[in-house]
Amino acid sequence: MARVKYTDSDVALMARMMRAEAEGEGRIGMLSVGNVIVNRLKANCIDFKDLRSIRQVIFQVQGGNYSFEAVQKGNVFYNRARGVEKKLAKQTLDYWREHPSKYALWYFNPYAACPPTWYGQPISGQYKQHCYYEPLANTCESVYSW
């Protein structure tokens, strides 16, 4: 059973996002980005209430900007998802959850050392250039319950 409901177009969109955000970080980097997308859809807390689809997560606007840099800058659309990214997207949608993104709702590339917190949220770990952050204790229990 999949972690979330999804369509073929969701797989393609998520695969394009994973490629745009983390292609340079290889398979684990792209899976980690995909996991944050799924976590946001499942969480229904903090900044991610009432998101009901992969498309809503990817195109969410916060503070007047899209949540993901690839959407802000438009490069999510520069390249079509290849079979390898689609396979990774399906893997994340179906079952994949690993450290450092296992419970993460945020990530970014600071182009320097990872700060211990980001917008008040504690770091859960780093993979290559991306730092991953999970919610503060007792602020989003649903992210830990599935």
C-alpha positions, 0 to 999 in steps of 0.5 A, spaced: 500 500 500 502 506 498 504 512 503 499 517 499 494 516 493 497 519 487 496 519 479 501 518 474 501 525 473 503 526 480 509 521 479 512 525 473 511 532 477 514 529 483 520 526 479 521 532 475 521 536 482 526 531 485 531 532 479 531 539 479 532 540 486 537 534 487 540 531 481 547 532 483 546 529 489 544 522 486 539 517 488 539 518 495 539 525 494 533 525 490 529 520 494 530 525 500 527 530 497 521 526 495 520 524 502 520 531 504 514 532 499 511 526 501 512 528 509 508 535 507 502 531 504 502 527 510 503 531 516 497 536 516 500 541 521 504 547 522 505 550 515 502 544 511 495 544 513 490 542 508 494 539 503 491 534 499 495 532 493 502 532 490 501 538 486 498 542 492 505 541 496 509 542 490 506 549 488 504 551 495 506 558 496 508 561 503 510 568 504 508 570 497 513 565 494 513 558 492 516 553 497 521 550 493 526 554 489 525 549 483 518 552 482 520 559 484 526 559 479 522 555 474 527 550 473 523 544 475 520 545 468 527 545 464 527 537 464 522 532 463 523 526 468 527 520 466 525 513 467 530 513 473 527 519 476 520 516 475 522 510 479 525 514 485 519 518 485 514 511 485 519 508 491 518 514 495 511 515 494 510 507 496 515 506 501 521 510 502 523 513 508 530 514 511 535 518 515 536 524 514 529 526 511 525 520 514 521 525 519 523 532 515 519 537 513 524 542 510 531 542 507 535 547 503 542 548 501 546 553 505 552 553 501 556 553 507 555 548 514 548 546 516 545 551 521 543 547 527 536 550 526 532 553 520 526 557 522 526 554 529 526 547 527 532 542 529 536 539 524 535 532 523 541 531 518 545 532 512 546 529 505 551 532 501 549 539 500 542 539 503 540 540 510 534 537 513 530 539 518 524 536 522 519 539 526 520 541 533 517 536 539 510 536 540 508 541 534 507 536 529 506 529 532 503 526 525 510 526 522 512 521 526 506 516 526 506 513 520 
